[in-house]
Amino acid sequence: MVDWFSIAVWTLVGTWVLLIGTIVLMYWQTRQNQHINSANAVMNLRERFDSARMRAARRHLADRLLRGAHQDIASVEVVTFFELMGTLTHRKVLHDDLVWEAFGSWIEAYYWSLRHPVDMIDQLRTNLHDPLIFHEFEWLHDRILALNRRHLGPQAPASPRPEEDFQSLLRRETALESI
């Protein structure tokens, strides 16, 4: 005699196991695709960052920041680039560790230089009556600092004068040639 109740129960259990397994697999595939897409996006942003146009903008901004010619900064293309990257990272389109690896030094150097000795970001916010100008760049900078602490640990040697490191990076930026 066939026990139809047992067959129905085992069919139900098997269906649920299959359903849960499918959901777990789909979740894993989705996460893998997100990581791949983030990596591709960071590589594309890196290509854009190294394009002739952006290299010229970086050279221009770095030169003005080093000379203290804050009123002569006509282009905010570099800062807007980091603002976009901050938005994409904040919304988890870009994985923050990948952004940290690919752009961390530039983010720190440009942010610090735009804030010292003259706080250009605050001036823009005040002049335009918009407290949100470059707020995602600011968020990204803070996130990069947090990732530095996480990756480098509390025992990481601190630079005696971080501004020297930032100015060194900006000097290298002023020597960029167009590709």
N, C-alpha and C positions, 0 to 999 in steps of 0.2 A: 504494500500500500504506500502511496506517495504522500509525504507530509507536506502539503501545500503551504501551510503556515510557516514552516522552517524555510522553505524555498523563498517565500515572500520576504521574510526577515533578512535572510542572507543577501537577497537581491537589493533590498533597501540599504543594508550596511555597505555593500559593494558600491552602490551608486553614490552614497555619501563620501566614501573614501576616494572614489574617482573624482567627484566634484571638488573636494578639498584639495586633493593633489593637483588638479588642474588650476585652481585658484592660486595655490602656492607657486606653481611653475610660471603662471602668467605674471604674478607679482615679481618674481625673480627676473624674468625676461624684461619686464618694464624697467626695473632698476638698472639692469645691464645696458639697456638702450639709452637711459638717461645719462649714464656715465660716458658712454661712447659719444653721444650728442654733445655733452659738455666738453669733452676732450676735443672734439672737432671744432666746436665754437671757439675754444681758447686758442687753438692753432690758427684759426682764421683771424681772430683778433690780433694774434701775434704777427701774422703776415701784414695786416693793416697797419699795425704799430711800426713795422719796419718798412713800410712803403715810402717812396720818395717824398710824397706830399707830407706824410706825418713826420718823417725825419726832418724835413725843413721846418715844420711847426715846432717840433721839439727843440731844434737848434735855436730857433728864434726865441722861444720862451726861456730856455736855459740861459741864453746870453743876457736877456733882459733881467732875469732874476739875479744872476751873478753880479751884474753891474748896478743893481739897485734901481734900475730904470722902470719902476712899476707903472708909471703913467704911459710908457711907450709900448706896453703889451697890447697889441691890437687883436691878436687871435687867441681865442680860448679853446681851440680845437683839441689840444692835449687834455685840458681839464674836462671838456665835454666827453672825450673818449673815456676817461676814468669815471665820470658820472654815469655813463651808459653801462660800463662794466660793473659799477656798484649796484645799479638797478638790477642787472641780470643776476648778479651774485646774491643780492638780498632776496630776490624772488626765487632763488634756488634753481635758476636755469643753468648757471655756471656753478661748478663745484668749487667751493672756496679754497680748498687745498691746491687745486690746479692754478687758480688765479694767483695764489700766494707764490707758487713755484715760478710761474711765468712772468709776473709783473711786480712782485712784492717790493723790490728795491726801488723801482721807479715810483710806485705809489707813495712810498714813504718819503722819498726825496722831493718829489714835486709838491706833495701836500705840505710838508714842513716848510719848504721854500716859499710857498704861497702864503704861509701864515707868519713867517719871520723874515726880516725884522718888521715888515709891514704886513698886517693882516688883510690881504687883498680880498679874501673870501668874505670876511665880515664887512669890508667897505662896500663890496658889491651888494650884499644883502641889505645894508643900510641905504645905499643910494637908490636901489630899485624897490625898496620897501617890500622885500620878499625874503623871509627868513629861511625859505626852503632851497635857495640857490645853492647848488652843489652839495646838497645834504646827503645824497647817495655816495658821493666821493668821500665825504667826511665819514659816513658809515663804513665804507670800504677800508679807509685808512685805519679806523678803530679795529675792524675785523682782522686786518693784516697784523696789527700789533698783538692782538689776542693769539693769532696763529703763531707768531714769533715766540711768544711765551710758551705756547703748547709744544711746539716742535723743538725749540732750542732749550727749553727747561729753565729752571731758576738758576742753574749753574752756568748758563751761557755767559761768556764774557761780554760785558757791556762796553761799548765804545766810549772812550774818555770824553769825546765831544762829538755827538752824533752829527752836528751840523757840518763838521769837517768831512764826514763820509758823504753827506748829501751834496755838499759843494763839489766834492771830487767827482761824484756821478754827474752833476750838472756840467762840470768842465769837460767831461768825456762827451756829453750830449752836444756841447758847442762845437766839437770837432767832427760831428757826424757829416758824412758826405751823402749826397743823393745817390741813389743806386742807379 
